[in-house]
């Protein structure tokens, strides 16, 4: 009997131990399941957060693309329709018609709040106007103002831009102040800067702000960037010849009056040195005679800043057509390895012709935009006229024969600048 009692007692203890073990295993299993579920949730939220981040970046990319060019080359261009720019301009790019102002924490009813569509930059009705419909994001574009910069900490003691408008008062949403521009503040500046001014600056364009937001269940990201168009060189004359200009051809016309009438006129020629040898020529502009002064445009720095993404040319060219009026092209000529410089003959071009080294130009030549050279440019119009509409910036220019016609055209210069991609100057993840 005692043996049976001991056996029952042992079996009872085994049962208790088994029950305790099962309880422990159940707790461990529940803990593992909870941890696994939590990890899956965290992983899913992280994945959706990453997806939202890249969606927001896609919106930034679309915003940048739609700020480039002009309407003839980019039908989906988004631009301020006011000549001279409106500090309250804002425009949205939407991928869904469900968007409403509460989605944008920066929405302000006194801004223009356009939803541009093809043929109507001032559309004010919410509607889908993105270039794609598969990615859920929305984008806001507007000019950066003094109010925006002050919210980021701009003060006279902590300047974020060159405050050149004569006012240091703080601004409000209702009175945002001047637009922050980007360009060369002075003709002899080494680099372009962000600045405000009480008067228009030649070649300066607004700093544009792009805000892109994307939301997925469990993930939401908003990114804000400031972008700028490349800075156009300062205009001192239709021709800037740093170390002198020689005109000996019999049919030369140099005109510093703006052909599109958008900006004030300039002298026909500006040279930093007094080495001006001028044959028979017709000069127009304000003043109407060639000028000599101390201002120096740093050609090498400007070439370096503008040649990014350009088509590289290292051999002599004849009978070429580069770009067109709707789609200007940037051509980078490197003639350093060619004795006497590269020769360009019988060519038509639109955009920027950027030359490192010397260049020989033989007519007929028709160029609309910018011609910038760090070396000596020899022009020979014997076989056909040479005409540049826009501006010429060279170290030295020599015209030897034939016809040379250079006219200042600020619209041609602006079109060439706008054809370049915008550059990001500031990037911030807001949320």
C-alpha positions in Angstrom: 0.0 0.0 0.0 2.8 2.3 0.9 4.3 1.6 -2.5 1.1 2.6 -4.3 1.0 5.8 -2.3 4.5 6.7 -3.3 3.7 6.0 -6.9 0.6 8.2 -6.8 2.6 11.0 -5.2 5.3 10.8 -7.9 2.7 10.8 -10.6 1.0 13.9 -9.0 4.3 15.7 -8.9 5.0 14.9 -12.5 1.6 16.2 -13.5 2.2 19.5 -11.6 5.6 19.8 -13.2 4.1 19.2 -16.6 1.4 21.8 -16.0 4.0 24.3 -14.8 6.2 23.6 -17.9 3.2 24.0 -20.2 2.4 27.3 -18.5 6.0 28.5 -18.9 6.0 27.4 -22.6 2.7 29.1 -23.2 4.0 32.4 -21.7 7.2 32.1 -23.8 5.1 31.4 -26.9 2.8 34.3 -26.2 5.8 36.6 -25.6 7.4 35.4 -28.9 4.2 35.9 -30.8 3.7 39.4 -29.3 7.3 40.3 -30.1 7.0 38.9 -33.6 3.8 40.8 -34.2 5.4 44.0 -32.8 8.4 43.5 -35.1 6.2 42.9 -38.1 4.2 46.1 -37.3 7.4 48.1 -36.8 8.9 46.6 -40.0 5.7 47.4 -41.9 5.7 51.0 -40.6 9.3 51.4 -41.5 8.7 50.0 -45.0 5.8 52.4 -45.4 7.9 55.3 -44.1 10.6 54.5 -46.6 8.0 54.2 -49.4 6.6 57.6 -48.3 10.0 59.1 -48.3 10.7 58.0 -51.9 7.3 59.1 -53.0 8.0 62.6 -51.6 11.3 62.6 -53.4 9.4 61.7 -56.6 7.3 64.8 -56.0 10.4 66.9 -55.6 11.7 65.5 -58.9 8.5 66.4 -60.7 8.5 69.9 -59.2 12.1 70.4 -60.4 11.3 69.2 -63.9 8.3 71.5 -64.2 10.4 74.5 -63.4 12.7 74.0 -66.3 12.6 75.5 -69.8 9.8 77.6 -71.3 6.3 76.7 -72.5 7.3 76.0 -76.1 9.8 73.3 -75.0 8.0 72.2 -71.8 4.2 72.2 -72.2 3.8 71.2 -68.5 5.9 74.1 -67.3 4.7 75.6 -64.0 5.6 79.3 -63.8 4.5 82.6 -62.2 2.3 84.2 -64.8 3.1 87.7 -63.6 6.0 89.5 -65.3 8.3 90.7 -62.6 7.1 88.0 -60.2 4.5 88.0 -57.5 5.7 87.4 -53.9 2.4 85.7 -53.2 2.5 83.2 -56.1 2.0 79.6 -55.3 1.0 76.6 -57.4 0.1 73.0 -56.6 0.8 69.7 -58.4 -1.7 67.0 -57.5 -2.0 63.3 -58.2 -5.4 63.0 -56.6 -8.6 65.2 -56.7 -9.2 64.3 -53.0 -6.6 66.9 -51.9 -7.8 69.8 -49.7 -6.1 72.8 -48.1 -6.0 71.1 -44.7 -3.4 68.7 -46.2 -0.9 71.5 -46.4 0.2 73.1 -43.1 1.7 76.0 -45.0 -1.5 76.8 -47.0 -2.4 80.5 -46.9 -5.5 81.8 -48.5 -3.8 85.1 -49.5 -1.4 83.2 -51.8 -2.5 82.6 -55.4 -2.9 78.8 -54.8 -3.1 77.9 -58.5 -3.6 74.4 -59.9 -1.9 74.9 -63.3 -3.3 73.0 -66.2 -2.3 73.0 -69.9 -3.1 76.5 -71.3 -4.1 77.9 -67.9 -1.4 78.8 -65.3 -4.0 80.5 -63.2 -6.5 77.7 -62.7 -7.9 77.9 -59.2 -10.0 74.7 -59.2 -8.6 71.7 -57.4 -7.9 69.1 -60.0 -5.3 66.4 -60.9 -2.5 68.0 -62.9 0.5 65.8 -62.2 2.5 64.1 -65.0 1.6 60.8 -63.5 -1.3 59.2 -61.5 0.3 56.1 -60.0 2.3 57.7 -57.1 0.3 59.4 -54.3 1.9 62.7 -53.5 1.2 66.4 -53.8 3.6 69.3 -54.4 3.6 73.0 -53.7 5.8 75.5 -55.6 6.4 79.1 -54.6 9.0 81.9 -54.6 11.1 82.1 -51.4 10.4 85.4 -49.6 12.0 87.3 -46.8 9.3 86.0 -44.5 10.3 82.4 -45.4 14.0 83.2 -44.7 13.2 84.9 -41.4 11.3 81.8 -40.2 14.5 79.9 -40.8 16.5 82.3 -38.7 17.6 85.1 -41.0 18.5 88.1 -39.0 20.9 91.0 -39.6 23.3 89.3 -37.2 22.7 85.8 -38.8 22.1 86.6 -42.5 20.8 83.8 -44.8 21.0 86.1 -47.9 22.4 89.5 -48.8 19.7 92.0 -47.6 20.0 94.7 -50.2 16.5 96.2 -50.3 17.2 98.8 -47.6 14.8 97.4 -45.0 15.6 95.3 -42.0 12.0 95.0 -40.5 10.5 91.6 -39.9 7.8 90.3 -42.2 4.6 88.5 -41.9 2.5 86.1 -44.0 0.3 89.0 -45.0 3.4 91.1 -45.9 6.1 88.5 -47.0 8.5 91.2 -48.2 10.6 90.9 -51.3 11.4 87.7 -53.2 14.8 86.2 -52.5 16.7 86.2 -55.8 19.8 84.3 -57.0 22.5 85.8 -59.2 25.6 87.9 -59.3 25.2 90.8 -56.9 28.0 92.8 -58.6 29.7 92.4 -62.0 33.0 91.5 -60.4 31.6 89.0 -57.9 33.3 85.6 -57.9 30.2 83.6 -57.1 26.4 84.1 -57.3 24.5 84.6 -54.0 20.9 84.8 -52.7 19.9 88.4 -52.2 17.1 90.9 -52.1 17.2 94.2 -53.9 15.1 97.3 -54.3 15.6 97.3 -58.1 15.6 94.5 -60.7 19.0 92.8 -61.2 19.9 91.7 -64.7 19.9 87.9 -65.0 18.7 87.2 -61.5 15.9 84.7 -61.0 13.9 83.8 -57.9 14.9 81.1 -55.4 12.1 78.6 -55.8 10.8 76.5 -52.9 9.3 73.0 -53.5 7.4 71.2 -50.8 6.4 67.6 -51.5 4.3 65.4 -49.2 3.4 61.7 -49.4 1.2 59.7 -47.0 0.7 56.0 -46.6 -1.1 54.1 -43.8 1.5 54.1 -41.1 3.9 56.5 -42.9 3.9 60.2 -43.8 6.9 62.2 -45.1 7.2 65.9 -46.2 10.3 67.2 -47.9 11.1 70.8 -48.6 13.9 72.1 -50.9 15.1 75.4 -52.2 16.2 75.3 -55.9 17.8 77.9 -58.2 18.4 78.3 -61.9 22.1 78.8 -62.8 23.1 82.4 -62.6 23.5 84.4 -65.9 26.6 86.5 -66.2 26.3 90.2 -65.4 25.7 92.3 -68.6 28.0 95.2 -69.0 27.5 95.5 -72.8 26.4 93.5 -75.8 30.1 92.5 -75.9 32.3 92.2 -72.8 35.9 92.0 -73.9 38.1 91.7 -70.8 41.4 92.3 -72.5 40.4 94.3 -75.5 38.5 94.2 -78.8 39.6 94.8 -82.4 37.1 95.5 -85.1 38.4 95.8 -88.6 35.6 94.4 -90.7 33.7 96.9 -92.8 30.1 95.9 -91.8 29.9 95.7 -88.0 26.9 96.5 -85.9 27.1 96.2 -82.1 23.8 97.1 -80.3 23.4 97.2 -76.5 19.7 98.0 -76.5 17.6 95.1 -75.3 15.9 93.5 -78.3 13.1 92.0 -76.3 12.5 95.2 -74.3 12.5 93.4 -70.9 15.5 95.1 -69.3 17.3 98.4 -69.6 19.8 99.0 -72.4 23.6 98.8 -72.1 26.6 100.1 -74.0 27.5 98.2 -77.1 30.9 97.2 -75.8 32.6 97.1 -72.3 36.3 96.4 -71.9 38.4 96.3 -68.8 41.4 97.5 -70.6 41.8 100.5 -72.9 43.0 98.3 -75.8 40.1 99.2 -78.1 40.8 99.2 -81.8 37.6 100.1 -83.6 37.2 100.2 -87.3 34.0 101.3 -89.1 31.0 100.1 -87.1 27.6 101.1 -86.0 27.2 101.4 -82.2 23.9 101.6 -80.4 22.9 101.3 -76.8 23.0 103.4 -73.6 25.4 105.1 -73.8 25.8 104.5 -77.5 29.6 104.4 -77.5 32.0 101.6 -76.3 33.0 101.9 -72.6 36.1 101.1 -70.7 36.2 100.6 -66.9 37.6 98.6 -64.0 34.8 95.9 -63.7 36.0 92.4 -64.3 33.8 89.4 -65.0 35.5 86.2 -63.9 35.1 84.1 -67.0 36.7 80.9 -65.7 34.4 80.7 -62.7 31.3 81.3 -64.9 32.4 78.6 -67.4 32.8 76.1 -64.5 29.4 76.9 -63.1 27.5 76.7 -66.4 29.2 73.7 -68.3 27.7 71.0 -66.1 25.7 68.6 -68.3 26.9 70.3 -71.5 27.6 68.6 -74.8 31.4 68.4 -75.1 33.2 69.4 -78.3 36.9 68.8 -78.8 37.3 68.9 -82.6 36.7 71.4 -85.4 33.0 71.7 -86.4 31.4 72.7 -89.7 27.8 72.8 -90.8 26.3 72.0 -87.4 23.0 72.9 -85.9 22.9 72.9 -82.1 19.6 73.2 -80.3 16.6 75.2 -81.5 14.5 78.1 -80.3 12.2 75.9 -78.3 15.0 73.7 -76.8 18.3 75.5 -76.3 21.4 73.5 -75.9 24.6 74.0 -73.8 27.8 73.3 -75.8 31.1 73.1 -74.1 34.1 73.6 -76.4 37.5 72.5 -75.0 40.1 73.7 -77.5 43.1 73.4 -75.1 44.6 70.5 -77.0 44.2 72.1 -80.5 47.1 74.4 -81.5 45.6 77.8 -82.4 42.2 76.9 -81.0 39.1 75.1 -82.3 37.4 76.3 -85.5 33.6 76.6 -85.8 32.4 77.2 -89.3 28.9 77.6 -90.9 26.9 76.9 -87.7 23.5 77.7 -86.2 23.0 77.4 -82.5 20.6 78.2 -79.6 21.6 78.2 -76.0 25.1 78.5 -74.5 28.4 78.3 -76.3 31.0 77.9 -73.6 34.7 77.9 -74.7 37.7 77.0 -72.7 40.7 78.2 -74.7 40.8 80.0 -78.1 38.1 79.8 -80.7 38.0 80.7 -84.5 34.6 81.5 -85.8 34.1 81.5 -89.6 30.7 82.6 -91.1 28.0 82.2 -91.7 27.2 81.9 -88.0 23.8 82.4 -86.3 23.8 82.1 -82.5 21.0 82.9 -80.1 21.9 83.0 -76.4 25.3 83.3 -74.6 28.8 83.0 -76.0 31.4 82.9 -73.2 35.1 82.3 -73.8 38.1 82.3 -71.4 40.4 82.8 -74.4 40.8 84.8 -77.6 37.9 84.6 -80.1 38.8 85.3 -83.7 35.8 86.1 -86.0 36.0 86.0 -89.8 32.8 86.9 -91.6 34.3 86.7 -95.1 32.4 83.6 -96.1 29.1 84.7 -94.5 27.8 87.1 -91.7 28.3 86.4 -88.0 25.3 87.3 -85.9 24.9 86.7 -82.1 21.6 87.6 -80.4 22.0 87.5 -76.6 25.4 88.4 -75.3 29.2 87.9 -75.7 31.6 87.5 -72.9 35.3 86.9 -73.9 38.8 87.5 -72.8 39.7 89.1 -76.1 37.8 89.5 -79.4 39.3 90.1 -82.8 37.1 90.7 -85.9 39.2 90.5 -89.0 36.8 90.7 -92.0 33.2 90.5 -93.2 30.1 91.3 -91.2 29.7 91.0 -87.4 26.4 91.8 -85.8 26.0 91.4 -82.0 22.8 92.5 -80.3 21.9 92.3 -76.6 18.8 90.2 -76.1 17.9 89.5 -72.4 15.1 87.1 -73.5 17.5 84.9 -75.4 19.9 84.9 -72.4 17.0 84.0 -70.0 15.8 81.2 -72.3 19.3 79.7 -72.4 19.5 79.8 -68.6 16.1 78.3 -68.1 16.9 75.4 -70.3 19.4 74.2 -67.6 18.2 72.0 -64.7 17.5 73.7 -61.4 20.1 73.1 -58.6 19.2 72.2 -55.0 20.6 74.7 -52.5 18.8 73.5 -49.4 17.1 70.2 -48.5 15.0 69.5 -45.4 12.7 66.8 -44.2 10.0 68.6 -42.5 8.1 65.5 -41.1 
